């Protein structure tokens, strides 16, 4: 079984086309965009090198993210320099770079911790599900709970 010259030429062209198609770099690298969050360490909002540094909560490494001065002044103006946290998005300068630039405005906030008051020696605690309560007499009927004094 022999192939005609036109079929041979067609197959050769097809193989060459496949070779060219798969030999070129089809996986063009794109810049990564990440979400970041962590404790804010310091920032510089003036000049060409405006940036902020924070302790990354996932990798526990210190990271630096560059932003333009206008975004920095909007996000960081009138902020106290202690107990601040930052979160937002950042992108790489180039696909292989370790420089990160902010995307949009980073959210700078202060975390608060709420604690319940300590139990005093003379307090009464009753645990259970409240079925019926009288706000005037301050009486309630408990169902399935265990009370203790």
Buried (B, 14 or more C-beta within 10 A) or exposed (E): EEEEEEEEEEEEEEEEEEEEEEEEEEEEEEEEEBEBBBBBBEBBBEEEEBBBBBBBEEEEEEBBBBBEBEBBBBBBEEBEEEEBBBBBBBBBEEEEEEEBBBBEBBEBEEEEEEEEEEEEEEEEEEEEEEEEEEEEEEEBEBEEBEEEE
